[in-house]
Amino acid sequence: MISIYPASSRYSADHGWLQSNFSFSFGDYYDPDNTGFGPLRVFNDDTIQGGRGFGAHPHREMEIVSVVLQGQLKHEDSTGHSAVTTFGEVQRMSAGTGIIHSEMNPSEEPVTLLQLWFTPDRKGLEPSYETSRYELSALKNALLPVVSNRSGEGVAHIHQDMTIYLSELEGGRELLFEQPEGRRIFVFVMEGGLTLNGEQALSRRDAARITGTPSLRVRSEQGAQWMLIDLPY
């Protein structure tokens, strides 16, 4: 089954320095029927103005991934890590038994990012952090793994049986994604548009939650930048 969630269905908040769109319950937004999709608990589409951000705050027992789409994001945490991430890079933080971190925009230009939270496959992990870089050219008409529990060059490791893929489909091209029975797929369109299995259409910032569909044909007539997440139940 393919369920489409238009961009307009997301909860939006404008704080001046921060514009946020929540795909799932988060912060002041709570919908008991929309608290996650498998281990995916948070999918936020944020834009942070220059020189602003989230000051030091704690997390526990969560895998947190930040994908920068435009601008710069600076991370600092209580384990001593500090890094600035830009387009073409991914942050992964395992909060584990407890970590304090901050996320700031160190530049004068806005930063746009996707932040995803996943429940880990086990509790009590030692907190950890890493950044990874992927080749932009490798996105062309391919599904490029950027975060996974399986190792690979340029792939951030996550403590969950899942993989985040990024892709840039040219107009008139398509890809086939297959997975074992009994898993989930989450699709999100950053730019452009897609058609799923020749029927369901997605536009910019639309998402799809997919179950019972181990074979997914993804096509773009106009071109698209998009994300696919392979998830367990």
Secondary structure, 3 states (H helix, E strand, C coil): CEEEECHHHCEEEECCCEEEEECCCECCECCCCCCCECCEEEEEEEEECCCCEEEEEEECCCEEEEEEEECEEEEEECCCCEEEEECCEEEEEECCCCEEEEEECCCCCCEEEEEEEECCCCCCCCCEEEEEECCHHHHECCCEEEEECCCCCCCEECCCCCEEEEEEECCCEEEEEECCCCEEEEEEEEEECEEECCCEEECCCCEEEEECCCEEEEEECCCEEEEEEEEEC
